[in-house]
Amino acid sequence: MPKLKTKSSIKKRFTRTATGKIKFKPAGKRHGMSKRSNKFIRNTKKTSIMAPSDAALIDHMLPYNK
């Protein structure tokens, strides 16, 4: 059985926690901070856990990261 390839763009953006959930950094922090609210900037600092329904889409692109 051949090995499965991990999607390169996915492995750069997502990691898996010890319990198997997918962790990611929210988007929207690259530039244009002056037009964003302080609440938005504060909330996008930390990493987030992806919803299980969305995580199912990314799950098969990270085959060996379990």
Biotite code that builds the C-alpha atoms (Angstrom):
import biotite.structure as struc

atoms = struc.array([
    struc.Atom([0.000, 0.000, 0.000], chain_id="A", res_id=1, res_name="MET", atom_name="CA", element="C"),
    struc.Atom([1.560, 3.345, -0.985], chain_id="A", res_id=2, res_name="PRO", atom_name="CA", element="C"),
    struc.Atom([2.004, 6.114, 1.511], chain_id="A", res_id=3, res_name="LYS", atom_name="CA", element="C"),
    struc.Atom([-0.445, 9.012, 1.495], chain_id="A", res_id=4, res_name="LEU", atom_name="CA", element="C"),
    struc.Atom([0.822, 12.515, 0.858], chain_id="A", res_id=5, res_name="LYS", atom_name="CA", element="C"),
    struc.Atom([0.094, 15.314, 3.300], chain_id="A", res_id=6, res_name="THR", atom_name="CA", element="C"),
    struc.Atom([-1.257, 18.457, 1.649], chain_id="A", res_id=7, res_name="LYS", atom_name="CA", element="C"),
    struc.Atom([1.561, 21.026, 1.987], chain_id="A", res_id=8, res_name="SER", atom_name="CA", element="C"),
    struc.Atom([-0.702, 24.042, 2.393], chain_id="A", res_id=9, res_name="SER", atom_name="CA", element="C"),
    struc.Atom([-2.669, 22.299, 5.147], chain_id="A", res_id=10, res_name="ILE", atom_name="CA", element="C"),
    struc.Atom([0.362, 21.250, 7.190], chain_id="A", res_id=11, res_name="LYS", atom_name="CA", element="C"),
    struc.Atom([1.582, 24.864, 7.256], chain_id="A", res_id=12, res_name="LYS", atom_name="CA", element="C"),
    struc.Atom([-1.723, 26.239, 8.562], chain_id="A", res_id=13, res_name="ARG", atom_name="CA", element="C"),
    struc.Atom([-3.156, 23.593, 10.892], chain_id="A", res_id=14, res_name="PHE", atom_name="CA", element="C"),
    struc.Atom([-1.907, 21.394, 13.709], chain_id="A", res_id=15, res_name="THR", atom_name="CA", element="C"),
    struc.Atom([-3.581, 18.650, 15.651], chain_id="A", res_id=16, res_name="ARG", atom_name="CA", element="C"),
    struc.Atom([-3.943, 18.669, 19.431], chain_id="A", res_id=17, res_name="THR", atom_name="CA", element="C"),
    struc.Atom([-3.259, 15.659, 21.642], chain_id="A", res_id=18, res_name="ALA", atom_name="CA", element="C"),
    struc.Atom([-6.974, 14.822, 21.694], chain_id="A", res_id=19, res_name="THR", atom_name="CA", element="C"),
    struc.Atom([-7.216, 14.928, 17.886], chain_id="A", res_id=20, res_name="GLY", atom_name="CA", element="C"),
    struc.Atom([-8.876, 18.306, 17.418], chain_id="A", res_id=21, res_name="LYS", atom_name="CA", element="C"),
    struc.Atom([-7.567, 20.690, 14.772], chain_id="A", res_id=22, res_name="ILE", atom_name="CA", element="C"),
    struc.Atom([-5.980, 23.932, 15.923], chain_id="A", res_id=23, res_name="LYS", atom_name="CA", element="C"),
    struc.Atom([-5.527, 27.003, 13.708], chain_id="A", res_id=24, res_name="PHE", atom_name="CA", element="C"),
    struc.Atom([-4.621, 30.680, 13.797], chain_id="A", res_id=25, res_name="LYS", atom_name="CA", element="C"),
    struc.Atom([-7.450, 33.020, 12.696], chain_id="A", res_id=26, res_name="PRO", atom_name="CA", element="C"),
    struc.Atom([-6.989, 35.049, 9.519], chain_id="A", res_id=27, res_name="ALA", atom_name="CA", element="C"),
    struc.Atom([-7.046, 38.813, 9.097], chain_id="A", res_id=28, res_name="GLY", atom_name="CA", element="C"),
    struc.Atom([-3.927, 39.994, 10.952], chain_id="A", res_id=29, res_name="LYS", atom_name="CA", element="C"),
    struc.Atom([-1.486, 40.702, 8.116], chain_id="A", res_id=30, res_name="ARG", atom_name="CA", element="C"),
    struc.Atom([-2.177, 44.357, 7.361], chain_id="A", res_id=31, res_name="HIS", atom_name="CA", element="C"),
    struc.Atom([-4.826, 47.053, 7.732], chain_id="A", res_id=32, res_name="GLY", atom_name="CA", element="C"),
    struc.Atom([-5.013, 46.947, 11.528], chain_id="A", res_id=33, res_name="MET", atom_name="CA", element="C"),
    struc.Atom([-6.122, 50.568, 11.772], chain_id="A", res_id=34, res_name="SER", atom_name="CA", element="C"),
    struc.Atom([-9.513, 49.767, 10.256], chain_id="A", res_id=35, res_name="LYS", atom_name="CA", element="C"),
    struc.Atom([-10.071, 46.741, 12.494], chain_id="A", res_id=36, res_name="ARG", atom_name="CA", element="C"),
    struc.Atom([-11.668, 47.023, 15.916], chain_id="A", res_id=37, res_name="SER", atom_name="CA", element="C"),
    struc.Atom([-9.661, 46.407, 19.071], chain_id="A", res_id=38, res_name="ASN", atom_name="CA", element="C"),
    struc.Atom([-11.949, 43.482, 19.871], chain_id="A", res_id=39, res_name="LYS", atom_name="CA", element="C"),
    struc.Atom([-11.141, 41.844, 16.519], chain_id="A", res_id=40, res_name="PHE", atom_name="CA", element="C"),
    struc.Atom([-7.383, 42.299, 16.996], chain_id="A", res_id=41, res_name="ILE", atom_name="CA", element="C"),
    struc.Atom([-7.565, 40.915, 20.531], chain_id="A", res_id=42, res_name="ARG", atom_name="CA", element="C"),
    struc.Atom([-9.612, 37.875, 19.521], chain_id="A", res_id=43, res_name="ASN", atom_name="CA", element="C"),
    struc.Atom([-7.393, 36.902, 16.592], chain_id="A", res_id=44, res_name="THR", atom_name="CA", element="C"),
    struc.Atom([-4.215, 36.785, 18.698], chain_id="A", res_id=45, res_name="LYS", atom_name="CA", element="C"),
    struc.Atom([-4.871, 33.349, 20.106], chain_id="A", res_id=46, res_name="LYS", atom_name="CA", element="C"),
    struc.Atom([-5.246, 30.028, 18.343], chain_id="A", res_id=47, res_name="THR", atom_name="CA", element="C"),
    struc.Atom([-8.685, 28.517, 17.930], chain_id="A", res_id=48, res_name="SER", atom_name="CA", element="C"),
    struc.Atom([-10.096, 25.007, 17.814], chain_id="A", res_id=49, res_name="ILE", atom_name="CA", element="C"),
    struc.Atom([-11.939, 24.156, 14.627], chain_id="A", res_id=50, res_name="MET", atom_name="CA", element="C"),
    struc.Atom([-15.529, 22.947, 14.701], chain_id="A", res_id=51, res_name="ALA", atom_name="CA", element="C"),
    struc.Atom([-15.855, 19.178, 14.174], chain_id="A", res_id=52, res_name="PRO", atom_name="CA", element="C"),
    struc.Atom([-17.867, 19.616, 10.977], chain_id="A", res_id=53, res_name="SER", atom_name="CA", element="C"),
    struc.Atom([-15.132, 21.766, 9.423], chain_id="A", res_id=54, res_name="ASP", atom_name="CA", element="C"),
    struc.Atom([-12.377, 19.566, 10.820], chain_id="A", res_id=55, res_name="ALA", atom_name="CA", element="C"),
    struc.Atom([-13.760, 16.606, 8.891], chain_id="A", res_id=56, res_name="ALA", atom_name="CA", element="C"),
    struc.Atom([-12.857, 18.362, 5.622], chain_id="A", res_id=57, res_name="LEU", atom_name="CA", element="C"),
    struc.Atom([-9.237, 18.853, 6.681], chain_id="A", res_id=58, res_name="ILE", atom_name="CA", element="C"),
    struc.Atom([-8.905, 15.480, 8.392], chain_id="A", res_id=59, res_name="ASP", atom_name="CA", element="C"),
    struc.Atom([-8.123, 13.482, 5.251], chain_id="A", res_id=60, res_name="HIS", atom_name="CA", element="C"),
    struc.Atom([-5.475, 16.017, 4.145], chain_id="A", res_id=61, res_name="MET", atom_name="CA", element="C"),
    struc.Atom([-3.440, 15.374, 7.324], chain_id="A", res_id=62, res_name="LEU", atom_name="CA", element="C"),
    struc.Atom([-3.260, 11.573, 7.185], chain_id="A", res_id=63, res_name="PRO", atom_name="CA", element="C"),
    struc.Atom([-0.309, 10.901, 9.533], chain_id="A", res_id=64, res_name="TYR", atom_name="CA", element="C"),
    struc.Atom([-0.757, 13.757, 11.990], chain_id="A", res_id=65, res_name="ASN", atom_name="CA", element="C"),
    struc.Atom([-2.975, 11.912, 14.485], chain_id="A", res_id=66, res_name="LYS", atom_name="CA", element="C"),
])
